[in-house]
Amino acid sequence: MRKTEQHYPIPDNEAERLKALHAYEILDSPPEIDFDVLTRVATKTFHTPAAVVGLLDSNRIWFKSTLGLDMPQLDRHLAFCAYSVMQPGKVMVSEDLQQDERFQNNPLVVESPFVRFYAGAPIVDSNGYALGTIAVVDIKPRSFDENDQSLLLDLSVLAMTALENRRRARLLTQLALTDYLTGVANRAQFDRALEAELAYAKRSGEPFSVLCLDLDYFKDINDCFGHPAGDEVLCEVAARLKQQLRTEDTVSRLGGDEFGMVLREGSDASAHLLAQRIKQVMSNPVTLFDGTRIEVGISIGMATYTDDIDSPYTLLAKADSDLYRAKRSAGKIR
């Protein structure tokens, strides 16, 4: 164990521990019943006025669930949890914090809420990283025997199970919204993004734009070079399109060689600038794994939200119509 100038211990595997924690993408997320149940059970089981499920970030402990304590997070140097994670698999108990030299000057002890008792069981993942704790606290000293500690460890296992279940559910949702070939969003996610942006635009009056994109003569690529080559082309096109967007925008493969984009708060002018950038990056040939270079053309149609748009499908139809006109005027429809 090594100390820092902040006067709290840091695990030797801190970098790996934080990486494991952040992989769950749970920090600063809204309350969830699976974790709130655990704090309720903890207070009922141990007859304490408060319980928390806390996750220890680099400089704070963030509470996924709190019961009896009105605080969303704490600086790490104040957190009893910073000591609890030092011994994965073991409950840390301080039966009287005023008599514990580690905590007797802690503001949580000497000032409101005047915490006197703490017991915390580390929430440990399958690799042995302590991600946080489930803990119970009281404003008066108390004992916490081996049976109590065993029960709190059982709750920490349930907390870890809730984390894993949450990650699996998010992964399944992500898979359901991702195009299997290119890795960008699929049609379902595109429709969600379009509906969300339309709802926001109606409330705020902010414009947003939709682009429909279609590869030119893609059938010829499949016929001449084979479908595996066509798949490589689609993956490269998707990657290039994604590179042109901001994080908050969405690019989707709508099917076949068709792609769609939703530009959050994107004006007509910004949509046209994006279209120009896309045409420029797509002017470079796609190089296949075997070294073959393939010229790929792309046609783009676009539409920007106006007050007369009554549904996402109306806006999409406008963009699709603009795409058809672009292909026809360029002689790309046969």
N, C-alpha and C positions, 0 to 999 in steps of 0.2 A: 504494500500500500504506500502510495506517495502523497504528500501534502502539496497544496498550492497556497499562494498568498491569500486566497479567498478563505482559507481555513476550513475546507471540507475535503474529505478523501476522494480520490478518483481511482476507479479500477484500472488495473494495468492494461486491460483490453478495452479501454474506453472508446477508441476509434471504431473498433468492430462492434461494440455494444450499441453505439449511436447509429451506425449503419443499419444494424438489425432493427432497431426501433423505428427509424425513418421509413424502412421498407414497408411497414404496416400502413403508412399514410393515414394515421389516425389523429395526429396532433392537431388541435384546434377544430376538431370536428364537433358537430352538435351532439347533445345527449342521446344515448341509446339505451333501450330498456334492459338489454342483457347486462349492462354494467350497473345500471341503477338498482336492479334486483340484488346484485351482490352487496352493495353498501347497505341496503335495507336488511338483508339477511345478517350481515355482520353486526349491525347495531342491535338487532333482536337477539342474536346468539350470545353476544358478550355483554349485553346490557350497558352499552356505552352511548353517550349522547351524540357521537359523531363517528363517521367512517368515510374513507376515501379510497378511490382507485386512482393512483397517481402514476404518471409516466415521466421518467427522469430524462429531460432533454439536456443539452450541453450547458445551459446556464439557468435552468428553471426546472421545477416540477410542475407539470401541467395535469390538472385533475380531469379525468374523463368522467368521473362521477363523484359528487360530494353529497353527504347528508349530515346536516348539523353544523357545517362550516360554510360560510358565505364568502368563498374566495375561489376564483377560477384557476389560479396558479400562484406559485411562490418562487422568489429568487432561490437559486440552488443553495446558497450559503445559509439560508434559513431552514432548509428542508431536512427533517429527520430522515427522510427517505434516502438522502445522499449517503448516510451511514448504513442504512438497511441493505442497500444493493451490494455492499461490499462482501456479503456472505450469502451467495445464492443457495437456496435450499434450507436456510436457517432463519428463524424468526428473531428479529431484534426487539428486545423488550427493555423499556426504561420505566420502572414502576413508580419512580418519583423524579421527574425531570429537574426539579430544583436541587436535587442531591447528585445529579449526574454532571460531572465537570464538563462534558462535551456540550451540554445544553443549558446549563443553569443561567447563562447570560443571554440566551436566545430571546429576542423580542417577543416571540410567541409564548414564552414562559413568563417573562417578567412584565409583559403588557397584555392587553386584551388580545386574544381570548383566554389568557392565563392557563395554558395547557400544562397539566401536571403528569399525565400518563400517556405513553405511546407504545404501541406494539405493531410492527409491520412485517409482513411476509413478502419476500421478493417474488415478483412475477417473472418466471424464468422460461426462456424459450428452449427449443430442442437442442440448441447448440450450447446451452449453459449461460447465455447472456441474461443478466438481470435487467429487464426493461423498465421496471418500476416496482411499485408495491401496492398491496391492498393493506390498509392500516386502520386501526381503531384508536381513538384518543378520548381522553376524559379530562375534566377540569379538577379532578381530585386524584391523589395517589391510589394505586390499587395493585393487587397481585395478579399474575397471569401464569398459571401453572402449565405443566407439560401437556395436559389434555387440551387446554385452550390453544396452546401453540400448534398442536397437531391439527385442530379444527381450522385455525387461520391459514395454515399451509394448504389444507384442502381447498379453501376459498381462493387461494392464489392460483391453484391448478385450474379451477373453474374460470378465473379471470383470463388465464392464458388460453384456455379453450375458446372463450368468447372472442379473443383477439384472432385466433386462427380461423374460427368460423366466419368472422367478419371479412378477413382477407380472402377466404375462398369465395364468399358471396360476391365480393367486389370483382374478383378475377372472372367468375362466371358471367357477371354482367358485362364486363369489358369484352370478353370473348364473343358475347352475343351481339355486341355493337361494333365489332371489328371485322374488316374484310380479311378472309383467311389467306389470300394470296399476297396482297400488297402491305398489309399491316396498318393501313389507314382506316378511317371510319367507314362503316358500311351504310347502306340505304336507311336502315332504321335509325342510326345515329344522325344521319343527315336530316331526316325528317324531324327528329327531336330538336336539333339545333335551329332548324328553320322555324318551327313553331315557337320556340323560346324567344328568338330574336323578334319575331313578329309581335308577340305579346309585349315585349319590352318597348318596341318602337311605338306601339299604340299608346302606351302609358307616357312615354317620354318625348315622343316626337322626333327622336334621333333616327336618322336614316340607317339602313343597312342594305347590303347588296348580295345578290346571288349570281354565281357564275355557273354556267353549264359548259362542259368541255368534252370534245369528242376527237379521238385520234383519226387522222385522215388515212383512208385506205388500209386500215389495220388488217382487214381480211387478207390483203396481199402479203403482208408480213407472215401471217400464219401459213398461207399457201406456199410461199417461197422458202421460208426458213424453218417451218414447223412450229407446232404449238408451244413446245418448251421455250423456243426463242421469243415467241409472242409473250409468254409469261414473264420472261426477263425484261422485255420492253415495258410491260405494264408496271413492274416493280420499280424500274428506274424512273418512269414517268411520275409515279406516285411520290417517289422520294424527291424529285425535283420540284414538284408542286408544293410539297410540304415545306421545303426550304424557303419558299417565297412568302409564307404566311406568318403572321404573328401567332403567339401562343393561344390567344383567345379566339382565333378563327378556326374554321373547320374545313378540312378537305376530305371528301368521301369518294369511294368508288361506287358508282350507282349500279354498275352492271356492265359486263363485257368491256368495251374500251371507252365507257362513258364515266366521267368524273363530275363532281359538283363541289362548289365552294360556298360557304356562308361567311361573309365578312362582317364582323360585329362593328356597328357604328361606322360602316363603310359608305362613303358618298359615291355618287356616280363618277366623279373625277378620280377618286382613289381606285375604283373598280377598273377604270380604263387604264390607269397606270399599272395596275397589277397585271392586266391582260397583256400589256406591252412587255413587261418583264418575263412573263411566262413564255410568250412567243420567242423572246430572245434566248432564254435558257434552253428551249426546246429546239432551237435551230442547230444545236450541236448534236452530232450523231450519237446514238446509243451504242456503246461497245459491249458486245456479249462476252461471256466467259471464254469462248473459244477465239476471241479476237475479232470476230466479224463486226463490222460497223454498219449500222442501219440508220438511214435517215427517217425521222419521224416528224410528221406534220401534225398540227393541232388546230382545231377551230374552236372559237369561244363565243358564247352568247351571254349576255348579262342583263340584269334588271335591278333597279333600286327601289326600295320601298317608298311609296307615296300614300297620302291619306285615302286614296280610292281603292287601295288593296284590301280586300275583305278576307282573304284566306291565304295560307302559305302556297296553296296550289295555284292560285291566281298569279302570284309572283313567279313561281317556278315555270308556269306556262309562258309567261312573258320572256323569261330567259331562254327557254327552249325554242320559242319562236324566233328570237334574235339569233340563236345558234343556227337555226335552219336557214335564215336569210344570209348569214355569213358564209355558210357552206355553199349555198346556191350562187351567190354573187362571185365567189372565188372559183366556181366551176368544180367543186369538190363533191357534188352529188351526181351519181350515175345510176 
